Amino acid sequence: MHGGHHHHHGARSHHHDHDHGHDRHVGPGHNRQRDTVQWQVPHRPESKDLSPPHERDLDLVEATFVENFARASDPTSFLRLAGIPFAGVDVSGNALHLLRVETADLADVGAVVPLLGGGGVRYDVLPARMTSRRHDLGFLYHDGKAVVRLSFAEARKLEDRTDASHFDIEPTE
């Protein structure tokens, strides 16, 4: 050190012409590659979860349902164990009757981003580390007029009327 200035031997300037791996530089930038960041909502601590016990970690319960429903030797019993009514009533008082369970495996391998100014879109194939796999699950009920698709949580919230599955269809005029 000469006169309080940092000195390097040779012709290089400390700030411009070389890559260095000084450990005091932390985080993105300054010759470091920026890592991919994914935003996730962490699970709340168990002690602060005010939801009823049967609704806690419903996303994990749903994932387990999707993983195992197709392999179930008795789909009817599997639905009963999962708390999915075959006949139910929603919060509006509509009677619903289960017709079909749909499961699908999805893999996101590309992304579309709008261009600035709205003149089109940009498409990119995602690198392997950014691809994602997810499951889609739907319960198709008939409400007497049309087919209604419910999520796992919505189907579980139906008031179970499975034992009383008779309903009248009103004539349309």
C-alpha positions as CSV (number, residue, x, y, z in Angstrom):
1,M,0.0,0.0,0.0
2,H,1.4,3.4,-1.0
3,G,-0.3,6.5,0.3
4,G,-3.6,4.7,1.1
5,H,-4.0,3.5,-2.5
6,H,-4.4,-0.2,-3.4
7,H,-1.5,-1.1,-5.6
8,H,-1.1,-4.1,-8.0
9,H,2.2,-5.0,-9.6
10,G,2.0,-5.1,-13.4
11,A,-0.1,-3.2,-15.9
12,R,-3.6,-4.3,-14.9
13,S,-6.1,-2.0,-13.1
14,H,-7.9,-3.7,-10.2
15,H,-11.3,-2.5,-11.3
16,H,-11.4,-3.2,-15.0
17,D,-9.3,-5.8,-16.8
18,H,-9.4,-9.1,-14.8
19,D,-11.7,-11.6,-13.4
20,H,-11.2,-12.3,-9.8
21,G,-12.7,-14.6,-7.2
22,H,-12.5,-12.4,-4.1
23,D,-14.8,-14.1,-1.6
24,R,-15.8,-10.7,-0.1
25,H,-18.0,-10.0,-3.1
26,V,-21.2,-11.8,-2.3
27,G,-24.4,-12.2,-4.4
28,P,-25.2,-11.6,-8.1
29,G,-23.0,-9.3,-10.2
30,H,-19.3,-8.6,-9.9
31,N,-18.1,-11.5,-12.0
32,R,-20.7,-14.0,-10.6
33,Q,-23.4,-15.8,-12.4
34,R,-26.9,-15.0,-11.3
35,D,-28.8,-18.0,-10.1
36,T,-32.4,-18.8,-11.1
37,V,-34.9,-17.6,-8.5
38,Q,-38.3,-19.1,-7.9
39,W,-40.9,-17.5,-5.7
40,Q,-42.7,-20.0,-3.4
41,V,-45.0,-19.4,-0.5
42,P,-43.6,-21.3,2.5
43,H,-45.9,-23.4,4.6
44,R,-47.0,-21.6,7.7
45,P,-45.7,-22.9,11.0
46,E,-48.1,-25.6,12.4
47,S,-48.8,-23.6,15.5
48,K,-50.1,-20.6,13.6
49,D,-52.3,-22.5,11.1
50,L,-55.9,-21.6,11.9
51,S,-57.5,-23.8,9.3
52,P,-59.4,-26.9,10.4
53,P,-57.1,-30.0,10.7
54,H,-58.7,-31.7,7.7
55,E,-57.8,-28.7,5.4
56,R,-54.1,-28.4,6.4
57,D,-51.6,-29.2,3.7
58,L,-54.4,-29.8,1.2
59,D,-52.0,-29.2,-1.6
60,L,-49.9,-32.2,-0.4
61,V,-53.1,-34.3,0.0
62,E,-54.1,-33.4,-3.5
63,A,-50.7,-34.3,-4.9
64,T,-50.9,-37.7,-3.2
65,F,-54.4,-38.2,-4.5
66,V,-53.2,-37.6,-8.1
67,E,-50.2,-39.9,-7.7
68,N,-52.3,-42.8,-6.5
69,F,-55.8,-42.6,-8.0
70,A,-54.8,-44.1,-11.3
71,R,-53.3,-47.1,-9.5
72,A,-56.2,-47.7,-7.1
73,S,-57.8,-51.1,-7.6
74,D,-61.1,-49.7,-6.4
75,P,-61.6,-46.1,-7.5
76,T,-64.9,-45.8,-5.7
77,S,-63.4,-46.7,-2.3
78,F,-60.4,-44.4,-3.0
79,L,-62.8,-41.5,-3.6
80,R,-64.6,-42.3,-0.3
81,L,-61.3,-42.3,1.6
82,A,-60.4,-39.0,0.0
83,G,-63.7,-37.4,1.2
84,I,-65.0,-36.8,-2.3
85,P,-68.8,-37.0,-2.4
86,F,-70.5,-38.9,-5.3
87,A,-73.6,-36.7,-4.7
88,G,-73.4,-33.4,-2.9
89,V,-74.8,-29.9,-2.5
90,D,-72.7,-26.8,-3.0
91,V,-73.0,-23.6,-1.0
92,S,-75.7,-22.2,-3.4
93,G,-77.9,-25.3,-2.8
94,N,-77.2,-26.9,-6.2
95,A,-77.3,-30.7,-6.2
96,L,-74.2,-32.2,-8.0
97,H,-73.6,-35.7,-9.1
98,L,-70.0,-37.0,-9.8
99,L,-69.5,-38.3,-13.3
100,R,-65.8,-38.3,-13.9
101,V,-62.4,-37.8,-12.3
102,E,-59.8,-36.2,-14.6
103,T,-56.1,-36.4,-13.9
104,A,-53.3,-35.2,-16.2
105,D,-49.5,-34.9,-15.9
106,L,-48.2,-31.7,-17.3
107,A,-44.6,-30.7,-18.2
108,D,-43.8,-27.0,-18.8
109,V,-41.0,-26.9,-21.4
110,G,-41.4,-23.5,-23.0
111,A,-42.3,-19.9,-22.1
112,V,-44.1,-17.1,-23.9
113,V,-43.4,-13.5,-22.9
114,P,-45.1,-10.5,-24.4
115,L,-42.8,-8.0,-26.2
116,L,-42.7,-4.5,-24.9
117,G,-45.2,-2.3,-26.7
118,G,-47.5,-5.3,-27.3
119,G,-46.2,-6.0,-30.8
120,G,-46.1,-9.8,-30.3
121,V,-44.6,-12.4,-28.1
122,R,-41.2,-14.1,-27.6
123,Y,-41.0,-17.9,-27.2
124,D,-38.2,-19.6,-25.4
125,V,-37.5,-23.3,-24.8
126,L,-36.8,-23.7,-21.1
127,P,-33.4,-25.2,-20.0
128,A,-33.8,-28.4,-18.1
129,R,-33.3,-26.8,-14.7
130,M,-36.3,-24.5,-15.4
131,T,-38.7,-27.1,-16.7
132,S,-41.5,-28.1,-14.3
133,R,-43.8,-31.0,-13.9
134,R,-47.3,-30.6,-12.3
135,H,-50.5,-32.5,-12.1
136,D,-54.0,-31.3,-13.0
137,L,-57.0,-32.8,-11.2
138,G,-60.6,-32.1,-11.8
139,F,-63.9,-33.6,-10.7
140,L,-66.8,-33.4,-13.2
141,Y,-70.2,-33.2,-11.6
142,H,-73.6,-32.8,-13.3
143,D,-75.9,-30.2,-11.8
144,G,-79.1,-31.3,-13.6
145,K,-78.4,-28.9,-16.5
146,A,-74.7,-29.0,-17.4
147,V,-71.3,-30.5,-16.4
148,V,-69.5,-28.5,-13.7
149,R,-65.7,-28.9,-13.1
150,L,-64.6,-28.7,-9.5
151,S,-61.2,-28.6,-7.9
152,F,-60.1,-31.1,-5.2
153,A,-60.8,-28.5,-2.5
154,E,-64.2,-27.5,-4.0
155,A,-65.3,-31.2,-4.3
156,R,-64.3,-31.8,-0.6
157,K,-66.4,-28.8,0.5
158,L,-69.6,-30.2,-0.9
159,E,-72.2,-31.3,1.6
160,D,-72.2,-35.1,1.1
161,R,-75.6,-36.4,0.0
162,T,-74.3,-39.6,-1.6
163,D,-76.9,-41.8,0.1
164,A,-79.8,-39.7,-1.1
165,S,-78.8,-39.4,-4.8
166,H,-82.3,-39.1,-6.3
167,F,-83.1,-35.7,-7.9
168,D,-85.9,-34.4,-10.1
169,I,-85.2,-32.6,-13.4
170,E,-87.5,-29.6,-13.9
171,P,-88.9,-29.3,-17.4
172,T,-87.7,-26.3,-19.3
173,E,-90.3,-24.1,-21.0
